[in-house]
Amino acid sequence: MESDQETPDEWLSAEQLREWVSLMALVTMLPARLDAQLNRDAGLSLFEYHVMVVLSGAPERTRVMSELALQTRGSLSRLSHAVSRLESAGWVQRHSCGGAGRRTEAQLTDAGEAKLKQCAPGHVREARRLVVEVLTDDELARLGHAARRIVAAIDPAVAATLGEAGESAVGSPEAQLCSGPTCTRVDRGGPAREPDGQRGCS
């Protein structure tokens, strides 16, 4: 008589379970620590900070909201809530572009860029302390490779965006893990503006 219970082959082995529990601890604790540091020192959530970093690295510091949601790994509703808060602080502004394919764009303002430059060093120090200084260069590279493979299994569209946004953005650890006079980080230029100070829709 066959049992309705799952067979042992469907369970994790002791070795797999050990690594799985470690991974769950990482994905729970690391974002919480980064979020706490940003809230304490900058009055931003980790997600809001990430929105600003992605916008900082975008052409004219602007992204269509649907693209921004993909690159920040958030739902449109979560993104809209975050952008509304950033708008109220004067760090982001939204533009509605007309036409048949009406869309909404978010743009990092000059004040937002200044805010990002102000709070980025603390965030990068925390990223160094918790991750970069704990691992060797080889371990960090292997961790990144494994992370990209997992992301690709979850959502290939998101995986395709990794590395294309934020590498030269103000505030991203990728841009600021170097330090001192030999650091070659390049900042984006400011947004193109119309005579009245507003960016035109493209």
C-alpha positions, 0 to 999 in steps of 0.5 A, spaced: 500 500 500 502 506 497 503 512 502 500 519 501 506 522 505 512 525 501 518 521 499 525 523 502 527 524 495 522 530 495 525 533 502 532 537 502 538 533 505 541 535 511 547 539 507 542 542 503 537 544 509 543 547 512 545 552 506 537 553 505 537 556 513 543 560 512 540 563 506 534 565 509 537 568 515 541 572 510 535 575 506 531 576 512 537 580 516 541 583 511 535 588 508 533 589 515 540 592 517 540 596 511 533 599 512 535 600 519 541 604 517 538 608 512 532 610 516 536 612 522 541 616 518 537 619 512 530 618 514 529 613 508 527 606 507 531 601 503 526 601 497 526 609 497 533 609 497 534 604 491 529 608 487 533 614 488 539 610 486 536 607 479 533 614 477 540 617 479 543 612 474 538 613 468 539 618 462 536 625 464 535 621 471 528 619 469 525 612 468 518 610 466 514 608 472 513 601 469 521 600 467 523 603 474 518 598 478 522 592 474 529 595 476 527 596 483 524 589 484 517 592 486 510 592 484 507 598 481 503 600 487 509 599 492 513 604 487 507 609 487 507 609 494 514 610 495 515 616 489 509 619 492 513 620 499 519 622 495 515 627 491 513 630 498 520 631 500 522 634 493 527 629 491 523 626 485 518 629 481 513 625 476 511 627 469 505 625 465 506 624 457 501 625 453 499 621 446 496 614 445 501 611 449 500 615 455 505 614 460 508 617 467 515 618 468 519 619 475 525 624 475 530 625 480 530 632 482 537 636 484 535 636 491 534 628 490 541 628 487 544 632 493 540 628 498 543 621 495 550 624 495 549 626 503 546 619 505 550 615 500 557 614 504 553 611 510 549 606 506 556 604 503 560 603 509 554 599 512 555 595 505 562 594 506 562 592 513 556 587 513 558 584 506 564 586 502 569 586 508 567 579 511 568 576 504 574 575 500 574 578 492 573 571 490 567 569 495 564 576 493 564 574 486 561 567 487 556 570 491 554 575 486 554 569 480 549 565 485 545 570 486 544 572 479 542 565 477 537 565 483 534 571 480 534 568 473 530 562 475 525 567 479 524 572 474 528 572 467 526 579 466 529 582 472 535 578 471 536 581 465 536 588 468 542 587 473 548 591 472 545 595 467 542 600 472 546 603 478 553 602 476 555 609 475 549 612 479 550 616 485 549 612 492 550 605 489 555 601 492 557 598 486 559 606 484 562 607 491 566 601 493 572 604 491 575 610 495 581 615 495 584 619 489 584 613 485 577 612 485 574 613 478 567 613 479 563 617 474 557 621 476 551 622 471 550 629 468 544 633 470 537 633 467 535 636 460 530 642 462 525 646 458 526 654 459 520 653 464 524 648 468 520 642 467 523 637 463 519 635 456 516 629 455 520 625 449 
